[in-house]
Amino acid sequence: MPRPKKVNTHLKKLAESRARATATIERLNDNLENLRPKIEEAKEALLHLEELKFNIEHRLNLYHNEIRATDKTIREQFPGVEPTEIPTTYGFRSEYGRRGALRDTIREVLREAGDEGMTLKNLGLKVTEKLGLVHHTHADFRTWVKNSLESALYVLKFERKQITNKSVPGKHPHWVLLKKQNSWEDLMALEHQTISEGLEP
């Protein structure tokens, strides 16, 4: 019976080292592939956040200009009143009826739409119908969508994690209500939700 060939010890170590490196490369490549969708999702989220930031900064400028104009009028017509001493008050858009109505209506409309969801335009039309809003022109509707509806959508997506927008091949993205089971903490938080709803756009 022939004696088995003795494998060169140095070659054996090199082969084992190469095999381990190959396995590590395969594992790292798998990790990289799994990471790519998350990177794309993060890029999309960053884009939406940048849009939201721009929107907020634009609205801040508008309100600062409104305050300057109002203060000028007050000082001209009511010299005895110091505008900066007027206390701050938080209100909400009366056109929506009650605090939080816009976000509640968005969730309701998306719940009715089911897994298919709705495009931004159709969502805007349906929310407008349910809330009885009046947009006199297409430009008014687009402005409301940009300034109010999209701001509420971003809050529901990024802060509340209650909705998302999914890509649809050959069509505009659809907004969809996420299916989530309420935890005990979620249920307890409902009592305090009206505080944050005061930020309703």
Secondary structure, DSSP 8 states (H G I E B T S, - for coil): --------HHHHHHHHHHHHHHHHHHHHHHHHHHHHHHHHHHHHHHHHHHHHHHHHHHHHHHHHHHHHHHHHHHHHH-TT--GGGS-------GGGSSTTHHHHHHHHHHHHHGGG-B-HHHHHHHHHHHHT---SSHHHHHHHIIIIIHHHHHIIIIIS--EEEE--TTS--EEEE------HHHHHHGGGHHHHHTT--
